[in-house]
Amino acid sequence: MLRLLVCLWLLVYSGSSYEVPNKPVTEDCLDCLCETMSGCNASAICVNGACGIFRITWGYWVEAGKLTLPTDTALSEDAFTNCVNQPHCAANTVQNYMFKHGQDCNGDEHIDCLDFGALHKLGNLKCQEELPYIFAKVFNRCLKSKERKAEEKIIQEQETVST
């Protein structure tokens, strides 16, 4: 839980040279992507070319607009790894990718976090395909937990108002 709180703090308070204006992905959805992809491990790490808390690849970063930290330019040799290993820049990269490629991957006629999960894991050209079992299990469990907490909060607020 502490690791998740640290991750959230980094997402909210870390600086990036490029703020994205359109953010279709909710904070809860970003949390679940982070938790599913890396356990929100904020260590600067790359695994098989996928880096940071969201395990972003170079191609994904390029598709998302090559966001950079204030000390870099998109042409800097380390711009990719510096951005995607910094949680705020990485989250903005995810936001840009989803804004650009957002689509109904599961055929339910609306674009939501389930679609963003498929887009993130499978890419924009394959997001209609079946998600890997472990990814789907962890991602869906996280989303259900977020929904339960939101429902509990609403109930508590209603109880507070009625007393």
MILUM-69071 format. One line per field, with one value per residue: x, y, z of N, C-alpha, C, CB in turn; residue in one letter. Coordinates in steps of 0.02 Angstrom, whole numbers, plus 50000, padded with zeros to 5 digits. Last residue first. Glycine has a CB too. Layout:
N
n_u: c(X/...) .
n_v: c(Y/...) .
n_w: c(Z/...) .
ca_u: c(X/...) .
ca_v: c(Y/...) .
ca_w: c(Z/...) .
c_u: c(X/...) .
c_v: c(Y/...) .
c_w: c(Z/...) .
cb_u: c(X/...) .
cb_v: c(Y/...) .
cb_w: c(Z/...) .
rest: c(A/...) .
end
This chain:
163
n_u: c(48625/48631/48766/48824/48770/48830/48963/48959/48923/49036/49133/49090/49113/49253/49286/49237/49320/49446/49422/49405/49535/49607/49551/49590/49731/49746/49683/49753/49884/49857/49813/49827/49675/49634/49617/49597/49721/49811/49842/49882/49931/49918/49924/49852/49732/49684/49670/49577/49465/49444/49418/49331/49219/49082/49041/49104/49221/49347/49401/49366/49508/49641/49757/49775/49746/49841/49959/49941/49939/50068/50140/50099/50162/50297/50304/50283/50389/50521/50548/50512/50616/50737/50719/50707/50826/50959/50996/50882/50775/50684/50787/50793/50755/50617/50583/50467/50375/50343/50212/50168/50253/50367/50321/50305/50440/50498/50373/50338/50295/50251/50365/50502/50505/50554/50664/50665/50641/50719/50701/50705/50571/50437/50323/50190/50187/50192/50064/49971/49997/49978/49843/49789/49821/49750/49621/49621/49634/49580/49625/49624/49677/49750/49870/50017/50167/50329/50426/50369/50383/50274/50149/50075/50162/50211/50096/50078/50192/50163/50050/50109/50193/50097/50041) .
n_v: c(50591/50598/50624/50503/50415/50465/50436/50296/50271/50321/50233/50113/50140/50151/50020/49949/50001/49953/49816/49807/49841/49732/49627/49663/49648/49512/49451/49503/49452/49314/49296/49423/49462/49433/49578/49711/49770/49778/49908/49968/49849/49767/49850/49966/49916/49852/49965/50039/49956/49970/50108/50142/50180/50078/49958/49842/49793/49807/49925/50067/50178/50291/50344/50472/50447/50349/50422/50521/50439/50383/50502/50536/50432/50467/50587/50533/50433/50401/50312/50381/50483/50412/50333/50440/50517/50485/50562/50685/50721/50776/50836/50862/50921/50899/50746/50720/50620/50565/50532/50403/50337/50337/50250/50134/50111/50085/50038/50041/50000/50084/50114/50073/49993/49864/49788/49686/49806/49935/50052/50140/50096/50092/49975/49940/49817/49829/49811/49826/49952/50032/50007/50055/50192/50226/50210/50310/50423/50390/50449/50560/50710/50834/50905/50864/50949/50929/50918/50877/50837/50755/50743/50632/50523/50523/50485/50357/50295/50304/50221/50100/50077/50061/49940) .
n_w: c(50416/50279/50256/50295/50203/50086/50113/50117/49984/49919/49968/49914/49778/49778/49817/49706/49603/49646/49633/49495/49452/49506/49433/49303/49315/49348/49234/49123/49150/49146/49009/48885/48795/48626/48519/48502/48491/48388/48361/48481/48609/48721/48836/48801/48751/48866/48950/48877/48890/49025/49036/48881/48757/48703/48643/48670/48608/48659/48609/48548/48569/48564/48513/48573/48706/48733/48720/48819/48936/48931/48950/49078/49146/49120/49190/49319/49339/49238/49140/49026/49022/49013/48898/48799/48813/48794/48683/48626/48548/48632/48767/48947/49064/49078/48986/48849/48732/48599/48559/48560/48473/48557/48658/48581/48547/48674/48797/48970/49103/49198/49269/49155/48991/48889/48854/48952/49066/49154/49288/49420/49527/49560/49537/49518/49466/49329/49270/49373/49426/49311/49285/49405/49397/49281/49335/49431/49349/49179/49022/48939/48936/48848/48869/48956/48977/48976/49067/49230/49405/49521/49583/49534/49530/49660/49728/49676/49730/49865/49866/49830/49940/50040/50000) .
ca_u: c(48626/48566/48717/48844/48756/48756/48942/48979/48878/48971/49139/49092/49045/49212/49305/49210/49247/49434/49438/49349/49478/49622/49547/49519/49701/49771/49663/49681/49871/49881/49772/49858/49729/49627/49637/49537/49687/49792/49822/49821/49944/49921/49957/49919/49776/49698/49712/49645/49495/49455/49481/49342/49290/49109/49017/49046/49157/49308/49436/49327/49458/49582/49735/49787/49709/49770/49948/49947/49882/50009/50150/50080/50089/50270/50316/50238/50317/50498/50567/50469/50544/50727/50723/50657/50760/50925/51007/50932/50835/50667/50746/50804/50826/50642/50593/50533/50377/50411/50237/50137/50183/50368/50341/50247/50390/50520/50425/50329/50331/50201/50308/50464/50534/50495/50650/50655/50637/50691/50717/50721/50642/50463/50393/50207/50178/50256/50125/49971/49998/50042/49894/49782/49844/49824/49643/49611/49687/49570/49633/49565/49693/49695/49806/49971/50103/50275/50428/50386/50379/50337/50192/50043/50121/50256/50126/50028/50183/50223/50045/50058/50222/50142/50000) .
ca_v: c(50595/50580/50674/50564/50406/50466/50506/50334/50250/50350/50304/50121/50128/50208/50076/49937/50010/50025/49844/49791/49883/49800/49627/49662/49712/49564/49435/49514/49524/49345/49278/49368/49482/49413/49510/49669/49774/49711/49866/49992/49897/49735/49785/49970/49957/49813/49909/50067/49967/49903/50081/50149/50176/50138/50022/49859/49791/49748/49862/50017/50143/50267/50279/50462/50500/50332/50362/50539/50482/50340/50462/50579/50436/50403/50587/50585/50418/50453/50292/50325/50498/50461/50300/50388/50547/50453/50490/50663/50695/50712/50849/50826/50921/50967/50783/50723/50667/50576/50599/50449/50346/50374/50318/50163/50123/50143/50024/50072/49957/50061/50084/50113/50029/49898/49849/49670/49734/49913/49985/50153/50092/50154/49979/50010/49821/49827/49807/49765/49893/50031/49992/49984/50152/50230/50168/50240/50407/50411/50394/50517/50653/50787/50938/50845/50931/50927/50977/50855/50883/50758/50799/50696/50539/50538/50549/50409/50298/50337/50291/50129/50084/50119/50000) .
ca_w: c(50490/50309/50238/50329/50273/50093/50104/50177/50039/49906/49982/49987/49802/49757/49859/49773/49601/49640/49698/49539/49434/49527/49506/49321/49295/49393/49302/49130/49144/49208/49067/48922/48840/48696/48534/48503/48555/48411/48304/48448/48556/48654/48835/48831/48708/48806/48970/48887/48823/48997/49061/48952/48772/48735/48616/48712/48573/48681/48596/48583/48529/48600/48488/48501/48670/48736/48679/48748/48918/48926/48889/49022/49147/49096/49117/49291/49339/49284/49207/49047/49028/49065/48964/48809/48823/48850/48682/48675/48513/48602/48706/48884/49049/49063/49048/48880/48788/48625/48548/48607/48453/48494/48675/48615/48495/48634/48747/48904/49055/49149/49305/49202/49048/48916/48816/48881/49060/49090/49263/49350/49511/49531/49557/49532/49538/49366/49229/49332/49470/49346/49234/49388/49453/49281/49279/49451/49397/49248/49070/48941/48979/48845/48880/48904/49006/48928/49024/49162/49349/49485/49600/49542/49471/49605/49742/49663/49658/49839/49885/49787/49873/50043/50000) .
c_u: c(48629/48566/48650/48792/48771/48736/48867/48957/48894/48922/49072/49095/49041/49141/49265/49226/49216/49359/49426/49361/49418/49563/49559/49509/49627/49736/49683/49659/49798/49869/49793/49821/49762/49689/49630/49553/49623/49749/49798/49799/49880/49937/49968/49957/49847/49745/49732/49693/49566/49487/49495/49408/49301/49182/49033/49017/49096/49238/49393/49356/49423/49530/49672/49754/49715/49727/49874/49932/49884/49948/50091/50090/50064/50194/50288/50244/50271/50421/50548/50488/50505/50653/50713/50660/50706/50854/50966/50936/50889/50726/50732/50767/50843/50715/50621/50530/50446/50414/50305/50164/50147/50296/50341/50261/50327/50467/50442/50388/50318/50231/50254/50404/50483/50515/50589/50633/50619/50695/50685/50746/50652/50538/50424/50278/50193/50248/50188/50037/50005/50049/49962/49831/49843/49852/49719/49635/49682/49630/49625/49567/49631/49714/49747/49902/50055/50211/50369/50385/50398/50330/50259/50093/50094/50218/50172/50057/50133/50217/50104/50050/50173/50173/50044) .
c_v: c(50665/50584/50661/50619/50468/50459/50513/50407/50289/50333/50339/50195/50137/50201/50139/49996/50001/50041/49919/49819/49870/49846/49698/49662/49715/49631/49490/49503/49539/49420/49315/49358/49420/49434/49496/49596/49734/49712/49798/49947/49913/49784/49758/49905/49958/49852/49867/50012/49994/49908/50011/50117/50191/50126/50084/49928/49807/49746/49801/49948/50090/50237/50252/50398/50489/50384/50346/50480/50500/50381/50416/50545/50481/50405/50523/50587/50470/50449/50345/50296/50439/50476/50350/50359/50495/50479/50453/50587/50672/50680/50780/50858/50888/50970/50852/50757/50664/50628/50616/50520/50398/50389/50362/50237/50156/50160/50088/50056/49979/50014/50058/50077/50064/49928/49887/49731/49718/49837/49973/50087/50105/50153/50038/50017/49891/49822/49796/49757/49830/49967/49985/49964/50078/50188/50168/50193/50334/50391/50420/50463/50608/50724/50889/50875/50916/50903/50980/50917/50851/50802/50802/50754/50610/50557/50570/50478/50353/50347/50332/50203/50117/50131/50063) .
c_w: c(50516/50385/50273/50316/50313/50166/50112/50172/50102/49962/49972/50006/49878/49782/49842/49820/49670/49640/49699/49609/49480/49512/49533/49396/49317/49379/49351/49202/49158/49207/49130/48989/48871/48737/48608/48520/48558/48473/48326/48390/48518/48598/48765/48824/48736/48759/48910/48909/48830/48929/49035/48972/48846/48754/48658/48696/48614/48651/48612/48566/48572/48554/48521/48475/48595/48700/48676/48703/48844/48905/48878/48955/49090/49094/49086/49215/49308/49283/49259/49115/49057/49076/49021/48879/48836/48861/48737/48675/48561/48566/48678/48826/48982/49042/49031/48948/48821/48680/48576/48602/48497/48472/48613/48631/48523/48582/48709/48859/48983/49097/49259/49230/49092/48984/48839/48841/48988/49088/49195/49320/49437/49520/49522/49561/49563/49441/49271/49295/49429/49388/49266/49333/49436/49338/49274/49397/49419/49292/49141/48995/48985/48883/48884/48919/48949/48963/48977/49119/49283/49423/49563/49548/49475/49542/49684/49674/49640/49764/49860/49802/49825/49974/50000) .
cb_u: c(48684/48547/48707/48913/48795/48724/48964/49055/48885/48943/49193/49152/49022/49213/49380/49240/49215/49467/49511/49339/49458/49685/49598/49485/49706/49847/49695/49642/49892/49956/49775/49933/49704/49617/49709/49502/49672/49855/49880/49833/49997/49855/49918/49913/49749/49634/49676/49644/49452/49388/49480/49283/49331/49067/48943/49065/49148/49304/49499/49252/49490/49551/49790/49862/49736/49747/49989/50016/49882/49996/50216/50120/50064/50294/50392/50255/50296/50524/50641/50471/50516/50764/50791/50666/50742/50965/51080/50914/50862/50608/50784/50782/50864/50632/50642/50582/50321/50457/50190/50146/50146/50405/50411/50229/50371/50588/50401/50321/50310/50169/50279/50441/50584/50433/50642/50603/50585/50730/50695/50774/50671/50444/50431/50156/50222/50295/50132/49914/49934/50048/49895/49711/49801/49848/49612/49537/49684/49505/49703/49556/49717/49676/49793/49967/50075/50293/50493/50336/50422/50360/50206/49998/50064/50301/50166/49967/50158/50287/50039/49992/50244/50196/49953) .
cb_v: c(50556/50510/50676/50587/50348/50410/50533/50330/50174/50325/50337/50083/50057/50216/50091/49873/49961/50053/49828/49714/49872/49827/49578/49601/49721/49571/49368/49469/49550/49330/49203/49382/49529/49337/49497/49672/49846/49671/49858/50060/49872/49703/49734/49989/50029/49795/49865/50123/50016/49864/50081/50119/50226/50157/50018/49856/49725/49747/49859/50020/50110/50324/50230/50460/50570/50324/50302/50567/50546/50304/50421/50645/50464/50345/50594/50654/50407/50526/50278/50271/50518/50526/50265/50332/50588/50463/50475/50690/50749/50720/50896/50754/50886/51011/50745/50759/50652/50595/50646/50423/50279/50335/50318/50124/50058/50129/49969/50149/49882/50120/50134/50175/50078/49850/49832/49615/49703/49945/49931/50210/50022/50211/49912/50041/49770/49888/49870/49767/49890/50093/50048/49968/50165/50303/50192/50227/50454/50381/50359/50485/50676/50770/50988/50768/50988/50881/50978/50801/50941/50687/50797/50695/50490/50478/50547/50399/50230/50297/50298/50092/50015/50108/50000) .
cb_w: c(50518/50287/50162/50305/50301/50051/50035/50187/50051/49838/49937/50017/49783/49680/49852/49802/49550/49576/49716/49542/49362/49491/49537/49290/49219/49387/49324/49083/49074/49219/49078/48935/48895/48702/48510/48436/48570/48424/48257/48422/48509/48640/48875/48905/48703/48769/49021/48939/48782/48993/49137/48992/48727/48797/48608/48785/48544/48756/48636/48564/48467/48639/48497/48488/48690/48808/48707/48733/48961/48994/48893/49024/49215/49141/49100/49321/49408/49262/49210/48996/48961/49048/48971/48757/48761/48913/48691/48746/48468/48554/48653/48891/49104/49123/49096/48834/48839/48568/48575/48677/48457/48438/48707/48681/48461/48601/48698/48912/49064/49115/49352/49168/49024/48923/48745/48875/49110/49029/49313/49342/49531/49576/49540/49582/49574/49351/49188/49282/49512/49391/49179/49367/49516/49287/49213/49467/49457/49277/49061/48875/49050/48773/48825/48897/49052/48868/48985/49135/49361/49465/49671/49603/49464/49590/49808/49708/49631/49856/49961/49795/49846/50095/50061) .
rest: c(T/S/V/T/E/Q/E/Q/I/I/K/E/E/A/K/R/E/K/S/K/L/C/R/N/F/V/K/A/F/I/Y/P/L/E/E/Q/C/K/L/N/G/L/K/H/L/A/G/F/D/L/C/D/I/H/E/D/G/N/C/D/Q/G/H/K/F/M/Y/N/Q/V/T/N/A/A/C/H/P/Q/N/V/C/N/T/F/A/D/E/S/L/A/T/D/T/P/L/T/L/K/G/A/E/V/W/Y/G/W/T/I/R/F/I/G/C/A/G/N/V/C/I/A/S/A/N/C/G/S/M/T/E/C/L/C/D/L/C/D/E/T/V/P/K/N/P/V/E/Y/S/S/G/S/Y/V/L/L/W/L/C/V/L/L/R/L/M) .
end
